[in-house]
Amino acid sequence: SASSIVWDLSGVTDFDSSGVLLFIETCEHLKKTASLSIEGYTQSQRDMYELLHEHMAETIPPRKESVLSEIGKSTMELLGDIRDFVTFLGHVTLSFFYGIFHPKTLRFKETVYHIYQSGFNALVIVGMTAFLVGMVIAYQGAVQLAKFGADIFIVDTVGISIVRELGPMITAIVIAGRSGSAYTAEIGAMKITEEIAAMRTMGFDPYNFLVLPRIFALLIALPLLIFFADIIGIFGGMVASQMQLGISFDQFVNRLNEVLDVKHYILGMIKGPVFAFIIASVGCFRGFQVSDTTESIGLQTTASVVNAIFLVIAFDALFSVIYTEFGL
């Protein structure tokens, strides 16, 4: 490497701004390893060099948007998502009715596979969560009921709250985080690798192959998981009641038979298919929203879980209002 470099510009006849910028960057790089001198430039070239060299380090600060602008942008994005989701549901509905009239197009093997993945493989986490929730409800309720000598009413609290509300909602939230996110990631990865585009090119309906099996699987698996969570949650409350209040298992079961009508199970189980459709449809929809970058998979997966959990809680609140208004 040379210790000094002389750059002669006497042969340069044309010097536009792009050339000057490249020249400046090259000079800055050379100055790091050797002394640099420039000769043979004209006055106009020197003026352009000094002008660009003076201002090239300046950065234009991003324009600060107002609060109203941010609100408007967020509102338009929300409306766009709603429009796209309604369009997505339309495609799913068309594929569903096409499958009814053409049963051979339905993917039964894939549906069974997703029932296994979303249902059977989720038994452990759903059971553990339900058991802990049942114990927490019993422990917290026992402290208050013991003050009034109404220990036995802990059975009412645990049984009805888990079967009607907590069992379905906790199960749906767990499945939204587990299976809903998986649906988004799987379909999003297929979109990035252009597998979905290839399916369309070959004449296959991606909604029939990718969406319907996942929706059908969760429509079957989630109600069964809710029933399982109800049993484990009540058992957790039973264990906590025996430890905290000394209520035996026989006493707990006898009281449970008195206060827990079949209608409470039915009212809780009705929520299962609704929650299942929400989780599966949102998860698949967000998967189709993935763009061509891997970063988009993470963003859409996060949005999938957040949207699904929010809608589950919102519809659970709606169910509570309806049940109350009808005296159920």
FINUSE-163705 format. One line per 4 residues: their letters; for each residue x negated, y negated, z of C-alpha. Coordinates in Angstrom, 2 decimals, m for minus. Each point is the difference from the previous one (the first is absolute). Example, Ala and Ser with C-alpha at 12.3 -4.5 7.8 and 13.67 -1.06 7.14 Angstrom:
as> m12.30,4.50,7.80; m1.37,m3.44,m0.66
END
This chain:
sass> 0.00,0.00,0.00; m1.28,m3.49,m0.91; m0.68,m2.57,2.70; 1.16,m2.87,m2.21
ivwd> 2.40,m0.16,m2.93; 0.37,m2.74,m2.62; 3.31,m0.11,m1.87; m0.25,m1.96,m3.28
lsgv> 3.35,m1.24,m1.37; m1.39,m1.92,m2.97; 1.45,2.57,m2.42; 3.51,m0.19,1.45
tdfd> 2.30,m1.96,m2.32; 3.40,0.74,1.56; 0.73,0.16,3.72; 3.64,0.46,1.06
ssgv> 1.33,0.33,3.55; m0.05,3.82,m0.06; m3.62,0.00,m1.05; m0.88,m2.50,2.72
llfi> 1.68,2.13,2.69; m1.90,3.08,m1.15; m3.20,m2.05,m0.10; 0.56,m1.28,3.57
etce> 0.69,3.49,1.38; m3.13,1.34,m1.71; m2.10,m2.83,1.38; 1.26,0.59,3.53
hlkk> m0.88,3.67,m0.32; m3.51,m0.73,m1.33; m0.73,m2.55,2.74; 0.25,2.78,2.58
tasl> m3.14,1.73,m1.36; m2.05,m2.75,m1.70; m0.40,m3.74,m0.45; 2.03,m1.19,m2.97
sieg> m0.46,m3.07,m2.19; 2.24,m1.04,m2.88; m1.33,m1.88,m3.03; 1.20,m1.21,m3.39
ytqs> 3.60,m0.85,0.87; 1.81,m3.03,m1.34; 1.67,m2.66,2.13; 3.50,1.32,m0.83
qrdm> m1.06,3.50,1.01; m1.45,m1.33,3.25; 3.20,m1.95,0.77; 2.17,3.08,m0.59
yell> m2.35,2.13,2.10; 0.09,m2.41,2.95; 3.78,m0.45,m0.23; 0.80,3.71,0.06
hehm> m2.72,0.83,2.53; 1.44,m2.60,2.35; 3.58,1.26,m0.19; m0.33,3.74,m0.60
aeti> m0.34,0.73,3.73; 3.23,m1.81,0.76; 3.04,2.23,0.50; 3.54,m1.13,m0.55
pprk> 1.95,0.58,3.21; 3.15,2.06,m0.48; 3.15,m2.02,m0.12; 1.82,0.17,3.31
esvl> 3.56,1.06,m0.53; 2.78,m1.43,2.12; 2.12,2.04,2.37; 2.99,m0.34,m2.31
seig> m2.08,1.30,m2.89; m1.06,3.05,2.04; 3.60,0.66,1.03; 1.16,m0.31,m3.60
kstm> m2.70,2.35,m1.25; 0.80,2.59,2.70; 3.70,m0.28,m0.80; m0.59,0.57,m3.70
ellg> m2.19,3.02,0.76; 2.71,1.41,2.27; 2.68,m0.52,m2.64; m2.26,1.62,m2.58
dird> m0.51,3.04,2.25; 3.76,0.28,0.55; 0.63,m0.19,m3.75; m2.65,2.64,m0.70
fvtf> 1.35,2.25,2.77; 3.54,m0.19,m1.37; m1.37,0.86,m3.46; m1.90,2.91,1.54
lghv> 3.17,1.29,1.68; 1.77,m0.25,m3.35; m2.64,2.21,m1.64; 0.24,2.48,2.89
tlsf> 3.80,0.11,m0.29; m0.14,0.66,m3.74; m2.55,2.77,0.52; 2.17,1.48,2.77
fygi> 3.13,0.21,m2.14; m2.01,1.31,m2.94; m1.33,2.73,2.29; 3.53,0.92,1.12
fhpk> 1.11,0.60,m3.59; m3.34,1.61,m0.91; m0.96,2.09,3.08; m3.00,1.52,m1.76
tlrf> m1.73,m3.38,0.13; 0.11,m0.13,3.82; m3.32,0.87,1.62; 0.99,2.54,2.66
ketv> m3.54,1.26,0.60; m1.30,m3.53,0.60; 2.95,m0.71,2.31; m0.82,3.05,2.14
yhiy> m3.66,m1.06,0.07; 0.90,m3.47,1.27; 2.41,1.46,2.58; m2.94,1.98,1.34
qsgf> m2.32,m3.02,m0.03; 2.45,m2.55,1.38; 1.96,2.32,2.28; m1.86,3.03,1.29
nalv> m3.39,m1.72,0.21; 1.57,m2.87,1.95; 1.45,2.18,2.77; m2.97,m0.43,2.33
ivgm> m0.24,m3.80,m0.11; 3.79,m0.43,0.11; 0.29,2.42,2.91; m2.79,m1.65,2.00
tafl> 1.43,m3.47,m0.59; 3.54,1.05,0.95; m1.23,1.80,3.13; m1.91,m3.07,1.18
vgmv> 2.92,m2.32,m0.75; 2.33,2.26,1.97; m2.38,m0.02,2.96; m0.38,m3.79,m0.12
iayq> 3.78,m0.55,m0.08; 0.48,2.37,2.93; m2.79,m1.52,2.09; 1.12,m3.58,m0.60
gavq> 3.65,0.80,0.59; m0.74,2.02,3.12; m1.58,m2.97,1.74; 3.14,m2.10,m0.43
lakf> 2.59,2.72,0.63; m1.73,1.17,3.18; 0.68,m3.43,1.53; 3.76,0.69,m0.22
gadi> m0.11,3.69,0.85; 1.22,0.87,m3.49; m2.80,2.38,m0.90; 2.18,2.39,m1.98
fivd> 0.95,m2.74,m2.48; m3.51,0.20,m1.42; 1.38,2.93,m2.02; 2.56,m2.31,m1.62
tvgi> m2.67,m2.58,m0.78; m2.46,2.45,m1.52; 2.51,2.14,m1.89; 2.13,m2.67,m1.63
sivr> m2.81,m2.47,m0.75; m2.21,2.61,m1.65; 2.71,1.73,m2.01; 1.74,m3.17,m1.23
elgp> m2.85,m2.47,m0.36; m3.56,0.87,0.91; m0.22,3.44,m1.61; 1.01,m1.13,m3.50
mita> m1.87,m3.30,0.14; m3.27,1.33,1.45; m0.01,2.88,m2.49; 0.66,m2.37,m2.90
ivia> m2.79,m2.34,1.10; m2.48,2.87,0.28; 0.98,1.35,m3.43; m0.18,m3.50,m1.52
grsg> m3.58,m0.30,1.19; m0.90,3.55,m0.96; 1.93,1.00,m3.12; 1.05,m3.40,m1.35
sayt> m3.60,m1.17,m0.13; m1.06,3.29,m1.59; 2.60,m0.42,m2.76; m1.31,m3.48,m0.76
aeig> m3.64,1.09,m0.05; 0.67,3.06,m2.17; 2.05,m1.81,m2.63; m2.32,m3.03,0.13
amki> m3.04,2.18,m0.66; 1.79,1.61,m2.93; 0.79,m3.43,m1.41; m3.63,m1.15,0.27
teei> m1.24,3.13,m1.77; 2.69,m0.58,m2.67; 1.66,3.36,0.65; 3.42,m1.67,0.09
aamr> m0.67,m1.71,m3.33; m1.04,3.36,m1.41; 3.25,1.58,1.26; 2.04,m2.67,m1.76
tmgf> m2.05,0.48,m3.18; 0.77,3.72,0.03; 3.71,m0.68,0.52; 0.24,0.94,3.69
dpyn> 2.09,m2.12,2.34; m2.21,m0.98,2.99; 3.08,m0.67,2.12; 1.17,3.57,m0.53
flvl> m3.44,1.49,0.62; m1.28,m2.25,2.81; 2.86,m1.80,1.73; 2.98,2.36,0.15
prif> m1.91,2.95,1.55; m1.29,m2.26,2.77; 3.42,m1.52,0.68; 1.74,3.40,0.03
alli> m2.71,1.43,2.25; 0.34,m2.75,2.58; 3.81,0.13,m0.14; m0.30,3.62,1.13
alpl> m3.01,m0.25,2.32; 0.79,m3.15,2.00; 3.38,1.13,1.48; m1.65,3.26,1.08
liff> m2.87,m1.93,1.56; 2.49,m2.22,1.82; 1.75,3.06,1.45; m3.39,1.37,1.08
adii> m0.96,m3.37,1.52; 3.28,m0.14,1.93; m0.70,3.37,1.62; m3.62,m0.78,0.85
gifg> 0.86,m3.51,1.23; 2.69,1.32,2.34; m2.44,2.64,1.23; m2.54,m2.74,0.74
gmva> 2.64,m1.89,1.98; 0.87,3.23,1.80; m3.62,0.52,1.05; m0.35,m3.60,1.19
sqmq> 3.29,0.17,1.92; m1.14,3.13,1.82; m3.35,m1.56,0.87; 1.29,m3.45,0.98
lgis> 3.46,0.68,1.46; m0.08,3.70,0.80; 2.87,0.79,m2.37; m0.22,3.68,m0.93
fdqf> 0.30,1.21,m3.56; 3.35,1.66,0.81; 1.40,m3.25,1.41; m1.28,m1.93,m3.01
vnrl> 1.54,2.42,m2.52; 3.34,0.16,1.83; 0.26,m3.79,0.13; m1.09,m0.24,m3.63
nevl> 2.84,2.30,m1.07; 2.46,m2.26,1.82; m1.07,m3.35,m1.46; m1.49,0.79,m3.42
dvkh> 2.81,0.58,m2.48; m0.56,1.43,m3.45; 0.96,m3.39,m1.48; m3.22,m1.50,1.36
yilg> m2.03,2.55,m1.97; 2.05,m0.69,m3.12; m0.33,m3.78,0.33; m3.75,0.37,0.32
mikg> m0.34,2.50,m2.83; 1.98,m2.23,m2.38; m2.91,m2.43,0.09; m2.41,2.67,m1.27
pvfa> 0.86,m0.02,m3.73; 0.20,m3.81,m0.02; m3.42,m0.38,1.61; m1.41,2.71,m2.27
fiia> 1.19,m1.76,m3.15; m1.43,m3.32,1.22; m3.42,1.44,0.83; m0.35,2.08,m3.17
svgc> 1.28,m2.66,m2.39; m2.12,m2.78,1.52; m3.09,2.22,0.03; 0.41,0.98,m3.65
frgf> 0.91,m3.54,m1.06; m3.16,m1.44,1.57; m2.01,2.69,m1.73; 1.26,m1.19,m3.38
qvsd> m0.87,m3.58,1.04; m3.71,0.85,0.26; m2.13,m1.92,m2.51; m3.25,1.08,m1.64
ttes> m2.22,m0.58,3.06; m0.70,2.34,2.91; 0.56,m2.91,2.38; 3.61,m0.09,m1.17
iglq> 0.56,3.51,1.38; m0.82,m1.20,3.50; 2.18,m3.09,m0.32; 2.99,1.89,m1.37
ttas> m0.37,2.80,2.55; 0.08,m2.56,2.80; 3.02,m1.68,m1.58; 1.70,3.38,m0.36
vvna> m0.29,0.83,3.70; 1.00,m3.48,1.14; 3.00,m0.19,m2.36; 1.21,3.48,0.87
iflv> m0.24,m0.52,3.77; 1.74,m3.37,m0.24; 2.85,1.44,m2.07; 0.34,2.99,2.34
iafd> 0.35,m2.29,3.02; 2.37,m2.32,m1.88; 2.27,2.87,m1.06; m0.15,1.49,3.49
alfs> 1.26,m3.31,1.35; 2.74,0.04,m2.65; 1.02,3.50,1.07; 0.16,m1.16,3.63
viyt> 2.31,m2.87,m0.93; 2.25,2.29,m2.06; 0.17,2.63,2.74; 0.85,m2.64,2.59
efgl> 2.69,m1.62,m2.14; 1.67,3.37,m0.60; m0.34,1.04,3.63; m2.22,2.97,m0.75
END
